C-alpha cells in the first residue's frame, strides 16, 4: 500500500533550501543562520561555498543551527578528452565526497557532464560516467554518503549532462550496483528536469529505494533562459503535488529541497524575502 502524502502546511522543517536559490549573495555562514531563522529543516550547500573554507566549522554551525544537509552540490563533470583528465575528474569527486561526509550530507549530487571539447562521442561520455561512478561508489559507501545521479533535461545533453532520463539513471544504478538491499547509489529527482517525461510515473515507481533527493522549483512559461530562469514553486506549469505524490508513494521520506536558479528575479531579492516566499509556497504549492 502506498504511503499517504505528508502534509507540508506549516512544516518548513520538512523542507530544505539549496543555497543556489539565494543567489550566493552572502557567505555560507550567514546563509546557514538565515535558513535556520526562517524555520527550514535543511540546507544543501555548493562546493563553491565550501572548498577552501573551514569545513569542520561549517558542519558544526549547521548542526548547531538544527539543520540537516539534504545534499552536497555538485560533482565535477566526469568525461574528459584524455585519460589524465578523466583521472583528475575522478580525484576531484573523491575529495568532494570527503567534504560531503564532513558536512554530514545525506547524498552527493552528481551532475555528470557530457561531451569533452571537440568530441561528438556521446556514448563514450556515458561510458566514462559509468566507469567513474563505479569507481567512486566504494568510497561513498565507506563514508556513508549516497551518490545521487541526477538526470538533467535533454536540452543540457551536449555539455552539462549526458544523463537525461530517469529511466537511464535507474538502468545505470542497476548495472553498477545490482540488487542492493541498502543502495549507496541512487537518483536525485529534480522536478525541473523530469516533469515532462511521459514515463515519469512508471520510472518513479521503479526508483523505490533509490531516491536519494527530491528537488522542486517550477517551469515558467515563457522561459527566457533554460539554465537561470527557473520559477518559484507555484509560478509555472509543473504539477508539483502530483510529482511529490509519486515520489513519496515510492517510499521517499526525506527533505523536499528547493533549488531555484533565477538570475533576473529571485537572485536579485534579499534572501530573507526569498525564504519567506519559499516557506509559503511549500505549504501551498508542493
C-alpha positions, -999 to 999 in steps of 0.1 A, spaced: 0 0 0 14 34 -10 21 58 19 -1 89 22 15 122 12 29 142 41 12 174 49 36 203 43 14 231 56 33 248 84 61 222 81 91 241 69 111 216 89 104 191 62 119 214 36 155 222 27 169 252 9 195 246 -18 218 277 -14 217 284 -51 181 295 -46 195 325 -27 220 335 -54 252 332 -34 248 367 -22 263 361 12 289 339 28 277 304 37 279 311 74 253 339 71 231 318 48 231 289 74 218 313 101 192 328 77 178 294 67 176 283 103 159 315 114 133 310 86 124 277 101 136 253 74 148 219 83 177 216 60 202 232 37 221 220 6 254 239 1 275 241 -30 312 233 -33 320 269 -44 309 279 -9 327 252 10 360 243 -6 389 262 9 369 270 40 368 255 75 346 226 66 345 212 101 335 246 114 307 249 88 295 214 97 294 223 133 275 255 126 249 236 105 244 211 133 241 237 160 216 256 139 194 224 139 197 219 102 202 187 82 223 187 49 200 172 23 227 171 -3 260 185 -14 262 201 -49 277 190 -72 301 167 -89 330 178 -111 320 169 -147 334 135 -155 340 130 -192 374 142 -204 393 141 -237 423 123 -221 428 96 -196 448 120 -174 419 144 -175 395 117 -166 416 106 -136 418 143 -124 380 145 -125 375 113 -105 401 125 -80 382 158 -76 350 140 -69 367 118 -43 378 149 -25 343 164 -28 329 132 -13 352 137 17 338 172 22 302 158 18 309 134 46 324 161 69 293 182 63 270 152 72 254 153 37 229 126 30 239 125 -6 264 138 -31 246 152 -62 262 140 -94 256 163 -124 278 142 -146 289 164 -176 289 154 -212 309 158 -244 346 170 -239 355 199 -261 358 187 -297 341 154 -291 309 140 -306 311 107 -288 281 107 -266 283 70 -260 319 74 -249 309 102 -225 283 79 -209 308 51 -206 332 74 -188 305 84 -163 295 49 -155 332 39 -150 338 68 -127 306 62 -107 315 25 -102 350 37 -90 336 63 -66 309 41 -52 330 21 -27 345 54 -13 310 68 -10 297 37 8 327 38 32 319 74 40 282 68 44 272 93 17 249 82 -11 258 90 -47 228 106 -63 228 105 -101 207 135 -113 193 132 -149 190 167 -165 166 179 -191 177 169 -226 184 205 -235 216 201 -215 228 169 -232 257 184 -251 276 198 -222 261 196 -187 248 160 -187 248 130 -210 224 116 -185 189 129 -194 163 103 -184 153 89 -150 149 55 -167 185 57 -179 198 68 -144 180 37 -129 195 15 -156 229 27 -146 222 22 -109 211 -14 -115 242 -21 -137 267 -6 -113 251 -17 -80 227 -46 -87 203 -60 -62 215 -38 -33 195 -42 0 206 -7 11 217 11 -21 246 35 -18 239 46 -54 206 64 -61 190 92 -81 181 128 -75 147 136 -89 145 173 -99 111 185 -110 126 209 -135 144 181 -153 118 153 -153 83 169 -152 78 165 -190 87 128 -192 57 107 -203 71 77 -184 76 96 -152 50 77 -131 64 44 -142 100 53 -135 95 70 -102 77 38 -91 107 18 -103 130 41 -83 118 28 -49 148 25 -26 169 46 -50 155 81 -44 183 100 -26 170 135 -32 139 154 -44 143 189 -58 115 213 -66 110 246 -84 88 254 -114 89 257 -152 79 292 -163 60 300 -195 77 316 -212 112 307 -200 138 332 -210 168 311 -201 167 274 -196 195 275 -171 188 305 -150 151 313 -153 135 287 -130 103 296 -112 94 297 -76 70 268 -68 35 277 -80 46 302 -106 48 277 -135 32 247 -151 47 217 -131 22 196 -111 44 196 -80 18 180 -57 13 153 -83 50 146 -86 55 146 -48 27 121 -45 46 98 -69 79 103 -51 65 98 -16 45 69 -29 77 53 -39 90 55 -4 108 88 -2 106 104 32 135 128 31 135 166 29 120 183 -1 146 207 -14 140 240 -32 166 246 -59 158 277 -80 182 293 -104 167 328 -111 192 354 -123 166 380 -132 142 376 -103 149 357 -70 187 362 -71 181 400 -71 159 399 -40 170 400 -3 175 364 8 151 368 37 123 377 12 130 347 -9 130 324 21 96 339 33 80 332 -1 96 297 -3 82 288 31 47 300 20 49 281 -13 60 249 4 28 250 24 5 257 -6 21 246 -39 42 215 -32 
